[in-house]
């Protein structure tokens, strides 16, 4: 009875062993590396970092002039009260109504700053009455606060009558702070004359 010969391990030559190893390394079924070192966290954050304001360095004179013209147009539109150029807090017919309520009248607060400058200048005079002007300054401040409060109460009543709802949050400060600004420095610029009728736009 014949039995098959026992198989013996096959020995590979050096060249055959190298070929087998290369095939194992380049096997497409196995996941491959990126072929480059993984960037450090600091390097990745620096690569993703972008400036908030783009630099005009390297731009042509024509591009710079165009940017300046666009900025001037936006500022002019904001001063005139155009909706697309206004800040979020100034947009809408409700805010326009509140601004007009301030701009259509004389406010004690708007003369407060010029009056304080005059009082401060007069206080340097070597007279007793000049030093007592500060008492009048404090009285003017209190009078301005009272006038601003009364302005808000009347404006709120007119607002409810016009829009059928109460003014939004922060409207009181919006009105009072604008009443303490000089007319020429208000942004947006006043769109109504003093004494003009208050109406919805």
ZIWOMO-V889897 format. One record per residue. RES is the residue in three letters. OMEGA is omega as a letter, one per 40 degrees, with the letter a starting at -180 (none if undefined). Layout:
RES | OMEGA
RES | OMEGA
This chain:
UNK | a
UNK | i
UNK | i
UNK | i
UNK | i
UNK | a
UNK | a
UNK | i
UNK | a
UNK | i
UNK | a
UNK | i
UNK | a
UNK | a
UNK | i
UNK | i
UNK | i
UNK | i
UNK | i
UNK | i
UNK | i
UNK | i
UNK | i
UNK | a
UNK | a
UNK | i
UNK | a
UNK | a
UNK | a
UNK | i
UNK | a
UNK | i
UNK | a
UNK | a
UNK | i
UNK | a
UNK | i
UNK | a
UNK | i
UNK | a
UNK | a
UNK | i
UNK | a
UNK | i
UNK | i
UNK | i
UNK | a
UNK | a
UNK | a
UNK | i
UNK | i
UNK | i
UNK | a
UNK | a
UNK | i
UNK | i
UNK | i
UNK | i
UNK | i
UNK | i
UNK | i
UNK | i
UNK | i
UNK | i
UNK | i
UNK | i
UNK | i
UNK | i
UNK | i
UNK | i
UNK | i
UNK | i
UNK | i
UNK | i
UNK | i
UNK | i
UNK | i
UNK | i
UNK | a
UNK | i
UNK | i
UNK | a
UNK | a
UNK | i
UNK | a
UNK | i
UNK | a
UNK | a
UNK | a
UNK | a
UNK | i
UNK | i
UNK | i
UNK | i
UNK | i
UNK | i
UNK | a
UNK | i
UNK | a
UNK | i
UNK | i
UNK | a
UNK | a
UNK | a
UNK | i
UNK | a
UNK | i
UNK | a
UNK | a
UNK | i
UNK | a
UNK | a
UNK | i
UNK | i
UNK | i
UNK | i
UNK | i
UNK | i
UNK | i
UNK | i
UNK | a
UNK | a
UNK | i
UNK | i
UNK | a
UNK | i
UNK | a
UNK | a
UNK | i
UNK | i
UNK | a
UNK | i
UNK | i
UNK | i
UNK | i
UNK | i
UNK | i
UNK | i
UNK | i
UNK | i
UNK | i
UNK | i
UNK | i
UNK | i
UNK | i
UNK | i
UNK | i
UNK | i
UNK | i
UNK | i
UNK | a
UNK | a
UNK | i
UNK | a
UNK | i
UNK | i
UNK | i
UNK | i
UNK | i
UNK | i
UNK | a
UNK | a
UNK | i
UNK | i
UNK | i
UNK | i
UNK | a
UNK | a
UNK | i
UNK | a
UNK | a
UNK | i
UNK | i
UNK | a
UNK | a
UNK | a
UNK | i
UNK | i
UNK | i
UNK | i
UNK | i
UNK | a
UNK | a
UNK | a
UNK | a
UNK | i
UNK | e
UNK | i
UNK | i
UNK | a
UNK | i
UNK | i
UNK | i
UNK | a
UNK | a
UNK | a
UNK | i
UNK | a
UNK | i
UNK | i
UNK | none
